[in-house]
Amino acid sequence: MADFVTGTPDAPGGQYHERSPALAGDRLRAPTLLTAGAKDRATPAGQAIEHFRALRTRGVPAAVVVYPEEGHGVQNLPAGIDLAARITAWFERFLPAR
């Protein structure tokens, strides 16, 4: 994380707190589909799971999927097909065509 944010997680008001989805409070309202790669070093899957839990705690519709063989973004099949199907289903559910 030190490559992306300054300060430390225990410093209130620092970049860790400013960028934390878990601390975003009532700003979290939009239905959110979170995807993560288990091998992602830039945004570890644990952050997606933490964000998912924060959303669900606030009653926001949310789902999370972690692709075990992916890094930062889905690059391989069948994960790419699964991701496309999940995104399509998510939009059909929350932004249906009129």
C-alpha positions as CSV (number, residue, x, y, z in Angstrom):
1,M,0.0,0.0,0.0
2,A,2.9,2.4,0.6
3,D,3.3,2.7,-3.1
4,F,-0.2,4.2,-3.4
5,V,-1.0,6.0,-0.2
6,T,1.0,8.1,2.3
7,G,0.7,7.9,6.0
8,T,-0.3,4.9,8.1
9,P,-3.7,3.2,8.6
10,D,-3.7,4.3,12.2
11,A,-3.5,8.0,11.4
12,P,-7.0,9.4,11.5
13,G,-7.7,11.8,8.7
14,G,-4.8,10.5,6.6
15,Q,-5.1,9.0,3.1
16,Y,-6.0,5.6,4.4
17,H,-9.1,7.0,6.0
18,E,-10.0,9.4,3.2
19,R,-9.9,6.6,0.6
20,S,-11.5,3.9,2.8
21,P,-14.8,2.6,1.4
22,A,-15.5,1.1,4.8
23,L,-15.4,4.5,6.4
24,A,-17.5,6.3,3.7
25,G,-20.6,6.2,5.9
26,D,-23.9,7.4,4.5
27,R,-22.3,8.3,1.1
28,L,-22.6,4.6,0.2
29,R,-26.0,4.2,-1.6
30,A,-25.6,2.8,-5.1
31,P,-26.0,-1.0,-5.7
32,T,-22.5,-2.2,-6.2
33,L,-21.0,-5.2,-7.9
34,L,-17.4,-5.7,-6.7
35,T,-14.9,-7.9,-8.5
36,A,-11.4,-8.6,-7.5
37,G,-8.4,-10.8,-8.4
38,A,-6.9,-12.9,-5.7
39,K,-3.5,-12.2,-7.1
40,D,-4.0,-8.4,-7.3
41,R,-1.1,-6.6,-5.5
42,A,-2.4,-3.0,-6.2
43,T,-5.9,-3.5,-4.7
44,P,-6.0,-6.7,-2.7
45,A,-9.2,-8.8,-2.7
46,G,-9.6,-8.1,1.0
47,Q,-10.4,-4.5,0.1
48,A,-13.3,-5.6,-2.1
49,I,-14.6,-7.8,0.7
50,E,-14.2,-5.0,3.2
51,H,-16.2,-2.6,0.9
52,F,-18.8,-5.3,0.4
53,R,-19.3,-5.7,4.1
54,A,-19.6,-1.9,4.6
55,L,-22.2,-1.7,1.9
56,R,-24.3,-4.6,3.3
57,T,-24.0,-3.2,6.8
58,R,-25.7,0.0,5.5
59,G,-28.4,-2.0,3.6
60,V,-27.0,-1.3,0.1
61,P,-27.5,-4.0,-2.4
62,A,-24.0,-5.5,-3.1
63,A,-22.3,-8.6,-4.4
64,V,-18.6,-9.5,-4.4
65,V,-16.7,-12.1,-6.4
66,V,-13.0,-12.9,-6.2
67,Y,-11.4,-14.6,-9.1
68,P,-8.7,-16.8,-7.7
69,E,-6.3,-16.8,-10.7
70,E,-6.7,-13.1,-11.7
71,G,-4.6,-10.1,-10.8
72,H,-5.6,-6.4,-11.4
73,G,-8.4,-7.0,-13.8
74,V,-9.8,-10.1,-15.4
75,Q,-7.6,-11.3,-18.3
76,N,-8.4,-15.0,-18.8
77,L,-11.2,-17.3,-19.7
78,P,-13.4,-18.6,-18.2
79,A,-13.2,-15.7,-15.7
80,G,-13.8,-13.2,-18.4
81,I,-17.0,-14.9,-19.5
82,D,-18.2,-15.1,-15.9
83,L,-17.4,-11.4,-15.3
84,A,-19.4,-10.4,-18.5
85,A,-22.4,-12.5,-17.4
86,R,-22.3,-11.1,-13.9
87,I,-22.1,-7.5,-15.1
88,T,-24.9,-8.1,-17.6
89,A,-27.1,-9.6,-14.9
90,W,-26.3,-6.8,-12.5
91,F,-27.4,-4.1,-15.0
92,E,-30.5,-6.1,-15.9
93,R,-31.4,-6.2,-12.3
94,F,-30.6,-2.6,-11.3
95,L,-30.8,-0.7,-14.6
96,P,-33.4,-2.6,-16.7
97,A,-34.2,-1.4,-20.2
98,R,-37.4,0.6,-20.4
